Amino acid sequence: MAHSPSLQEPPTGKIPCELDLHSGSFSQSEKRKANSDATQRSRQGKKQLQAEVDRLKEENSSLRAQLAQYKSERDYFRSHSYLSEKSDTRPPPQSRDDMLENKYG
C-alpha cells in the first residue's frame, strides 16, 4: 500500500514545541505580581500615614490642654488686679510645679 505524498508520517524522536512565555498565564502572573507589589506599597504608606495622624492627634490634645491651662491662668490674673494691690503681695504661682517649689522649696 502506497502512501499519498501529501500525508507524511510524523518524525520519530523529539517533537518540536514552541513556548510563548509572553502570553496567557505568564503575562497574567506578571500583572498579578506587579499589582501585589503596588498593593503592599500602598498599605505600608497607609500605615505610615495613620501613624502620623495618630501622633498629630496626640500632640493636638496635649497642646489643647496646655492652652486651657494658660487661659485659666490668664483669666485668674485678669480677675485679680495685682497692680492696684499692695506691693508686698506676690501673685500666685504660674504652674503646679511652681506651687510645689514655693511650698516646699
Buried (B, 14 or more C-beta within 10 A) or exposed (E): EEEEEEEEEEEEEEEEEEEEEEEEEEEEEEEEEEEEEEEEEEEEEEEEEEEEEEEEEEEEEEEEEEEEEEEEBEEEEEEEEEEEEEEEEEEEBEEEEEEEEEEEE
